[in-house]
Every structure is written in structure tokens, then in C-alpha cells.
Amino acid sequence: MKVYTKTGDTGTTALFGGTRVPKHHVRIESYGTVDELNSYIGLIRDQQISSDYKDVLIKIQEKLFTLGAVLATPPEKATLKNGKDRLNIAKISDGDIAVLENEIDAMEAQLEPMTHFVLPGGHTTVSYCHIARCVCRRAERLTVQLNDIQAVEETVLAYLNRLSDYLFVLARKLTKDLQATEIKWMPEKL
């Protein structure tokens, strides 16, 4: 199988199921941003962090591939005939969201309560988490925009929302683990 197909040279691409759309279509922007997010999570995983975090991040990356496949599939094509069998697209489940929530709760139990917003930074690894969080929020916004045009599964939207929370808490937890300084944002007084 070749990497290049030459079918996208005119600015269109195929969704799962064969429908061709412009490369700037919000569906493409949605799953393209999820792919970008997945790359940043790989960058976090490549840092000197606990293997427990790395294991969770690998599971998240796998779920993001599933989520990308869901987004790359128009709802009417989610179940395609493949000969006499049905080809079903994997889904994001409530259990997948619960995994993120459990990880968030476990990390938060080891952190001081938040009393202020914090400035991103303090350590390169922490900054990567904040960048990934911002990309995740963008993926979520684009997916919400897609949902306004064509229904997206609620679990996809919830997963992206919870993942951005996870990445924020991971940044805080890594700040603590790496003994970096967490700088609170204090609004200027007028």
C-alpha cells in the first residue's frame, strides 16, 4: 500500500464510506485536530514521566484514533455493507469517559485545591500538557460546530471535554512531580 494516492491533489479527500469533501470541511478540521492532539500527547508521553502516566496516555492515544474514525465517518455511513457482513465503526463509550474521570480524581486527590487560574508553564513537560489541552479544546469546538451541521455522538463530545480536563490536571500533577513552580494568575486591580 502506498502512502500517496494522488486522489487529494485537487483539494478534496474521502471520508470513511467514500464520500468526498473539501479538505477544509469542518469534519476534516475536526478529526485533523484530533490527529494533531494525538501527536502532542505522544510528545508528552516521550518525556521523562512515570510509566503509569505513559500507560494512560497510550490508552488515550488509542481512543483518539477511534474518535477520529468516528469523526471521519458520516452518520449515514457508520454501518456499511461489506459483502454479506456489516462493518461497524468502533465507538467511544461512557466507560472511556469514566477512565478519564477516575484518573482526574486520583490526581486531584494528591494536589492542593485550586484557588486561582494558573499560568501555563514552569517546565517543558508541563507546557506540552497545556498545549495539548488547548488543541483538545479546539478539537472540541470544531466537533461542536460539526454537531450543529450533522449529529455527532454525545460520547465523542463528552470525551473531548473530559480529556481537556484530564490534560489540565495532568499539567498540575506533573508540576508537583517535577517540582516546578505553579504560578497563580492574579487579576490586576483597577
CYANA upper distance limits for C-alpha pairs under 8 A (distance plus 0.5 A):
  7 THR  CA     12 THR  CA      8.18
  7 THR  CA     13 THR  CA      7.69
  8 GLY  CA     12 THR  CA      5.68
  8 GLY  CA     13 THR  CA      5.83
 11 GLY  CA     22 PRO  CA      6.39
 11 GLY  CA     23 LYS  CA      6.21
 12 THR  CA     20 ARG  CA      6.72
 12 THR  CA     21 VAL  CA      5.83
 12 THR  CA     22 PRO  CA      4.73
 12 THR  CA     23 LYS  CA      5.59
 13 THR  CA     20 ARG  CA      5.87
 13 THR  CA     21 VAL  CA      6.15
 13 THR  CA     22 PRO  CA      6.81
 13 THR  CA     23 LYS  CA      6.40
 14 ALA  CA     18 GLY  CA      5.84
 14 ALA  CA     19 THR  CA      5.95
 14 ALA  CA     20 ARG  CA      4.82
 14 ALA  CA     21 VAL  CA      6.91
 15 LEU  CA     19 THR  CA      5.85
 15 LEU  CA     20 ARG  CA      6.67
 15 LEU  CA     21 VAL  CA      7.86
 15 LEU  CA     72 ALA  CA      5.89
 15 LEU  CA     73 THR  CA      6.43
 15 LEU  CA     74 PRO  CA      7.86
 16 PHE  CA     69 ALA  CA      8.25
 16 PHE  CA     72 ALA  CA      6.29
 16 PHE  CA     73 THR  CA      5.40
 16 PHE  CA     74 PRO  CA      7.93
 16 PHE  CA     77 LYS  CA      7.97
 17 GLY  CA     73 THR  CA      7.40
 17 GLY  CA     74 PRO  CA      8.41
 17 GLY  CA     77 LYS  CA      6.30
 17 GLY  CA     80 LEU  CA      7.74
 21 VAL  CA     25 HIS  CA      7.04
 23 LYS  CA     28 ILE  CA      6.62
 23 LYS  CA     29 GLU  CA      8.33
 24 HIS  CA     28 ILE  CA      6.91
 24 HIS  CA     29 GLU  CA      6.89
 25 HIS  CA     29 GLU  CA      6.78
 26 VAL  CA     30 SER  CA      6.44
 26 VAL  CA    142 LEU  CA      7.18
 26 VAL  CA    143 THR  CA      8.35
 26 VAL  CA    145 GLN  CA      7.90
 26 VAL  CA    146 LEU  CA      6.44
 27 ARG  CA     31 TYR  CA      6.95
 27 ARG  CA     71 LEU  CA      7.01
 27 ARG  CA     72 ALA  CA      7.27
 27 ARG  CA    143 THR  CA      8.00
 27 ARG  CA    146 LEU  CA      6.67
 28 ILE  CA     32 GLY  CA      6.20
 28 ILE  CA     72 ALA  CA      7.61
 29 GLU  CA     33 THR  CA      6.44
 29 GLU  CA    142 LEU  CA      7.40
 30 SER  CA     34 VAL  CA      6.91
 30 SER  CA     71 LEU  CA      7.56
 30 SER  CA    139 ALA  CA      6.12
 30 SER  CA    140 GLU  CA      8.31
 30 SER  CA    142 LEU  CA      5.74
 30 SER  CA    143 THR  CA      5.93
 30 SER  CA    146 LEU  CA      8.08
 31 TYR  CA     35 ASP  CA      6.67
 31 TYR  CA     67 LEU  CA      8.37
 31 TYR  CA     68 GLY  CA      5.46
 31 TYR  CA     69 ALA  CA      8.33
 31 TYR  CA     71 LEU  CA      6.29
 31 TYR  CA     72 ALA  CA      7.02
 31 TYR  CA    139 ALA  CA      8.04
 32 GLY  CA     36 GLU  CA      6.80
 32 GLY  CA     68 GLY  CA      8.39
 33 THR  CA     37 LEU  CA      6.61
 33 THR  CA    135 VAL  CA      7.50
 33 THR  CA    136 CYS  CA      8.25
 33 THR  CA    138 ARG  CA      7.80
 33 THR  CA    139 ALA  CA      5.78
 34 VAL  CA     38 ASN  CA      6.65
 34 VAL  CA     64 LEU  CA      7.19
 34 VAL  CA     67 LEU  CA      8.43
 34 VAL  CA     68 GLY  CA      6.87
 34 VAL  CA    135 VAL  CA      8.46
 34 VAL  CA    136 CYS  CA      7.62
 34 VAL  CA    139 ALA  CA      6.32
 35 ASP  CA     39 SER  CA      6.91
 35 ASP  CA     64 LEU  CA      8.05
 35 ASP  CA     65 PHE  CA      8.18
 35 ASP  CA     68 GLY  CA      7.69
 36 GLU  CA     40 TYR  CA      6.99
 36 GLU  CA    135 VAL  CA      7.92
 37 LEU  CA     41 ILE  CA      6.73
 37 LEU  CA    132 ALA  CA      6.32
 37 LEU  CA    135 VAL  CA      6.22
 37 LEU  CA    136 CYS  CA      6.56
 37 LEU  CA    139 ALA  CA      8.45
 38 ASN  CA     42 GLY  CA      6.75
 38 ASN  CA     61 GLN  CA      6.20
 38 ASN  CA     64 LEU  CA      7.09
 39 SER  CA     43 LEU  CA      6.89
 40 TYR  CA     44 ILE  CA      6.89
 40 TYR  CA    128 TYR  CA      7.56
 40 TYR  CA    131 ILE  CA      8.12
 40 TYR  CA    132 ALA  CA      6.09
 41 ILE  CA     45 ARG  CA      6.68
 41 ILE  CA     57 LEU  CA      7.28
 41 ILE  CA     61 GLN  CA      7.64
 41 ILE  CA    129 CYS  CA      8.15
 41 ILE  CA    132 ALA  CA      6.97
 42 GLY  CA     46 ASP  CA      6.72
 42 GLY  CA     57 LEU  CA      8.18
 42 GLY  CA     58 ILE  CA      8.46
 42 GLY  CA     61 GLN  CA      8.15
 43 LEU  CA     47 GLN  CA      7.35
 43 LEU  CA    128 TYR  CA      7.83
 44 ILE  CA    125 THR  CA      6.84
 44 ILE  CA    128 TYR  CA      6.59
 44 ILE  CA    129 CYS  CA      7.13
 45 ARG  CA     49 ILE  CA      7.90
 45 ARG  CA     53 TYR  CA      8.15
 45 ARG  CA     54 LYS  CA      5.78
 45 ARG  CA     57 LEU  CA      6.98
 45 ARG  CA     58 ILE  CA      8.29
 47 GLN  CA    125 THR  CA      7.01
 49 ILE  CA     53 TYR  CA      7.31
 49 ILE  CA     54 LYS  CA      7.68
 50 SER  CA     54 LYS  CA      7.02
 51 SER  CA     55 ASP  CA      6.55
 52 ASP  CA     56 VAL  CA      6.95
 53 TYR  CA     57 LEU  CA      6.60
 54 LYS  CA     58 ILE  CA      6.68
 55 ASP  CA     59 LYS  CA      6.98
 56 VAL  CA     60 ILE  CA      6.73
 57 LEU  CA     61 GLN  CA      6.61
 58 ILE  CA     62 GLU  CA      6.76
 59 LYS  CA     63 LYS  CA      6.77
 60 ILE  CA     64 LEU  CA      6.62
 61 GLN  CA     65 PHE  CA      6.97
 62 GLU  CA     66 THR  CA      7.10
 63 LYS  CA     67 LEU  CA      6.55
 63 LYS  CA     92 ILE  CA      7.78
 63 LYS  CA     96 ASP  CA      8.46
 64 LEU  CA     68 GLY  CA      6.40
 65 PHE  CA     69 ALA  CA      6.70
 66 THR  CA     70 VAL  CA      6.81
 66 THR  CA     90 ALA  CA      6.81
 66 THR  CA     91 LYS  CA      7.22
 66 THR  CA     92 ILE  CA      7.61
 67 LEU  CA     71 LEU  CA      6.76
 67 LEU  CA     91 LYS  CA      7.71
 67 LEU  CA     92 ILE  CA      7.06
 67 LEU  CA    156 VAL  CA      7.08
 68 GLY  CA     72 ALA  CA      6.52
 69 ALA  CA     73 THR  CA      6.84
 69 ALA  CA     89 ILE  CA      7.90
 69 ALA  CA     90 ALA  CA      8.38
 70 VAL  CA     78 ALA  CA      8.33
 70 VAL  CA     89 ILE  CA      7.26
 70 VAL  CA     90 ALA  CA      7.76
 70 VAL  CA     91 LYS  CA      7.36
 71 LEU  CA    152 VAL  CA      8.15
 73 THR  CA     77 LYS  CA      6.74
 73 THR  CA     78 ALA  CA      6.40
 74 PRO  CA     78 ALA  CA      6.90
 75 PRO  CA    150 GLN  CA      8.39
 75 PRO  CA    151 ALA  CA      7.90
 75 PRO  CA    152 VAL  CA      8.29
 78 ALA  CA     88 ASN  CA      7.02
 78 ALA  CA     89 ILE  CA      6.46
 79 THR  CA     86 ARG  CA      6.99
 79 THR  CA     87 LEU  CA      6.21
 79 THR  CA     88 ASN  CA      5.52
 79 THR  CA     89 ILE  CA      7.29
 80 LEU  CA     86 ARG  CA      6.42
 80 LEU  CA     87 LEU  CA      5.88
 80 LEU  CA     88 ASN  CA      7.52
 81 LYS  CA     85 ASP  CA      6.77
 81 LYS  CA     86 ARG  CA      5.49
 81 LYS  CA     87 LEU  CA      6.80
 82 ASN  CA     86 ARG  CA      6.24
 82 ASN  CA     87 LEU  CA      6.60
 92 ILE  CA     96 ASP  CA      6.88
 92 ILE  CA    155 THR  CA      6.40
 92 ILE  CA    156 VAL  CA      6.69
 92 ILE  CA    159 TYR  CA      8.12
 93 SER  CA     97 ILE  CA      7.28
 93 SER  CA    155 THR  CA      6.76
 94 ASP  CA     98 ALA  CA      6.71
 94 ASP  CA    155 THR  CA      7.07
 95 GLY  CA     99 VAL  CA      6.78
 96 ASP  CA    100 LEU  CA      7.37
 96 ASP  CA    159 TYR  CA      7.99
 97 ILE  CA    101 GLU  CA      6.90
 97 ILE  CA    155 THR  CA      8.20
 97 ILE  CA    158 ALA  CA      7.69
 97 ILE  CA    159 TYR  CA      5.98
 97 ILE  CA    162 ARG  CA      7.40
 98 ALA  CA    102 ASN  CA      6.53
 99 VAL  CA    103 GLU  CA      6.75
100 LEU  CA    104 ILE  CA      6.62
100 LEU  CA    162 ARG  CA      7.16
100 LEU  CA    163 LEU  CA      7.17
100 LEU  CA    166 TYR  CA      6.89
101 GLU  CA    105 ASP  CA      6.62
101 GLU  CA    162 ARG  CA      7.65
101 GLU  CA    166 TYR  CA      8.05
102 ASN  CA    106 ALA  CA      6.64
103 GLU  CA    107 MET  CA      6.75
103 GLU  CA    166 TYR  CA      7.89
104 ILE  CA    108 GLU  CA      6.53
104 ILE  CA    165 ASP  CA      8.13
104 ILE  CA    166 TYR  CA      6.05
104 ILE  CA    169 VAL  CA      6.90
104 ILE  CA    170 LEU  CA      8.24
105 ASP  CA    109 ALA  CA      6.63
106 ALA  CA    110 GLN  CA      7.59
107 MET  CA    111 LEU  CA      7.27
107 MET  CA    169 VAL  CA      7.47
107 MET  CA    170 LEU  CA      7.80
107 MET  CA    173 LYS  CA      6.87
108 GLU  CA    112 GLU  CA      8.16
108 GLU  CA    113 PRO  CA      8.28
108 GLU  CA    169 VAL  CA      7.47
108 GLU  CA    173 LYS  CA      8.23
110 GLN  CA    173 LYS  CA      8.33
111 LEU  CA    172 ARG  CA      8.29
111 LEU  CA    173 LYS  CA      7.35
111 LEU  CA    176 LYS  CA      8.34
116 HIS  CA    184 LYS  CA      6.39
116 HIS  CA    185 TRP  CA      6.84
116 HIS  CA    186 MET  CA      7.81
117 PHE  CA    184 LYS  CA      6.35
117 PHE  CA    185 TRP  CA      5.83
117 PHE  CA    186 MET  CA      8.31
118 VAL  CA    182 GLU  CA      7.14
118 VAL  CA    183 ILE  CA      6.10
118 VAL  CA    184 LYS  CA      4.86
118 VAL  CA    185 TRP  CA      5.71
119 LEU  CA    182 GLU  CA      7.85
119 LEU  CA    183 ILE  CA      6.13
119 LEU  CA    184 LYS  CA      6.62
119 LEU  CA    185 TRP  CA      6.41
120 PRO  CA    126 VAL  CA      8.03
120 PRO  CA    127 SER  CA      6.58
120 PRO  CA    130 HIS  CA      6.68
121 GLY  CA    126 VAL  CA      6.48
121 GLY  CA    127 SER  CA      5.28
121 GLY  CA    130 HIS  CA      8.26
121 GLY  CA    182 GLU  CA      8.32
122 GLY  CA    126 VAL  CA      7.22
122 GLY  CA    127 SER  CA      7.70
122 GLY  CA    175 THR  CA      7.66
122 GLY  CA    180 ALA  CA      5.97
122 GLY  CA    181 THR  CA      6.12
122 GLY  CA    182 GLU  CA      7.00
122 GLY  CA    183 ILE  CA      8.34
123 HIS  CA    127 SER  CA      6.71
123 HIS  CA    175 THR  CA      7.72
123 HIS  CA    178 LEU  CA      8.30
123 HIS  CA    180 ALA  CA      6.67
124 THR  CA    128 TYR  CA      6.80
125 THR  CA    129 CYS  CA      7.03
125 THR  CA    171 ALA  CA      8.43
125 THR  CA    174 LEU  CA      8.13
126 VAL  CA    130 HIS  CA      6.98
126 VAL  CA    171 ALA  CA      5.40
126 VAL  CA    172 ARG  CA      8.03
126 VAL  CA    174 LEU  CA      6.76
126 VAL  CA    175 THR  CA      6.76
127 SER  CA    131 ILE  CA      6.71
127 SER  CA    171 ALA  CA      8.03
128 TYR  CA    132 ALA  CA      6.62
129 CYS  CA    133 ARG  CA      6.59
129 CYS  CA    167 LEU  CA      6.26
129 CYS  CA    168 PHE  CA      7.42
129 CYS  CA    170 LEU  CA      7.57
129 CYS  CA    171 ALA  CA      5.90
130 HIS  CA    134 CYS  CA      6.76
130 HIS  CA    167 LEU  CA      7.49
130 HIS  CA    168 PHE  CA      7.01
130 HIS  CA    171 ALA  CA      7.11
131 ILE  CA    135 VAL  CA      6.77
132 ALA  CA    136 CYS  CA      6.50
132 ALA  CA    164 SER  CA      8.42
132 ALA  CA    167 LEU  CA      7.57
133 ARG  CA    137 ARG  CA      6.74
133 ARG  CA    163 LEU  CA      8.30
133 ARG  CA    164 SER  CA      5.40
133 ARG  CA    165 ASP  CA      8.15
133 ARG  CA    167 LEU  CA      5.95
133 ARG  CA    168 PHE  CA      6.87
134 CYS  CA    138 ARG  CA      6.82
134 CYS  CA    164 SER  CA      8.06
135 VAL  CA    139 ALA  CA      6.68
136 CYS  CA    140 GLU  CA      6.65
136 CYS  CA    160 LEU  CA      6.98
136 CYS  CA    161 ASN  CA      8.38
136 CYS  CA    163 LEU  CA      7.75
136 CYS  CA    164 SER  CA      6.17
137 ARG  CA    141 ARG  CA      6.68
137 ARG  CA    160 LEU  CA      7.91
137 ARG  CA    161 ASN  CA      7.73
137 ARG  CA    164 SER  CA      6.81
138 ARG  CA    142 LEU  CA      6.68
139 ALA  CA    143 THR  CA      6.56
139 ALA  CA    160 LEU  CA      7.91
140 GLU  CA    144 VAL  CA      6.60
140 GLU  CA    157 LEU  CA      7.02
140 GLU  CA    160 LEU  CA      6.17
140 GLU  CA    161 ASN  CA      7.11
141 ARG  CA    145 GLN  CA      6.72
142 LEU  CA    146 LEU  CA      6.67
143 THR  CA    147 ASN  CA      6.57
143 THR  CA    152 VAL  CA      8.06
143 THR  CA    157 LEU  CA      7.50
144 VAL  CA    148 ASP  CA      6.94
144 VAL  CA    157 LEU  CA      7.63
145 GLN  CA    149 ILE  CA      7.40
146 LEU  CA    150 GLN  CA      6.45
146 LEU  CA    151 ALA  CA      7.89
146 LEU  CA    152 VAL  CA      7.78
147 ASN  CA    151 ALA  CA      5.15
147 ASN  CA    152 VAL  CA      5.57
152 VAL  CA    156 VAL  CA      7.53
152 VAL  CA    157 LEU  CA      8.04
153 GLU  CA    157 LEU  CA      7.48
154 GLU  CA    158 ALA  CA      6.66
155 THR  CA    159 TYR  CA      6.34
156 VAL  CA    160 LEU  CA      6.86
157 LEU  CA    161 ASN  CA      6.76
158 ALA  CA    162 ARG  CA      6.56
159 TYR  CA    163 LEU  CA      6.38
160 LEU  CA    164 SER  CA      6.83
161 ASN  CA    165 ASP  CA      7.20
162 ARG  CA    166 TYR  CA      6.67
163 LEU  CA    167 LEU  CA      6.65
164 SER  CA    168 PHE  CA      6.77
165 ASP  CA    169 VAL  CA      6.76
166 TYR  CA    170 LEU  CA      6.44
167 LEU  CA    171 ALA  CA      6.61
168 PHE  CA    172 ARG  CA      6.99
169 VAL  CA    173 LYS  CA      6.57
170 LEU  CA    174 LEU  CA      6.44
171 ALA  CA    175 THR  CA      6.56
172 ARG  CA    176 LYS  CA      6.99
172 ARG  CA    182 GLU  CA      8.18
173 LYS  CA    177 ASP  CA      6.66
174 LEU  CA    178 LEU  CA      6.20
175 THR  CA    179 GLN  CA      6.40
175 THR  CA    180 ALA  CA      5.43
175 THR  CA    181 THR  CA      7.24
175 THR  CA    182 GLU  CA      7.16
176 LYS  CA    180 ALA  CA      6.80
176 LYS  CA    181 THR  CA      8.43
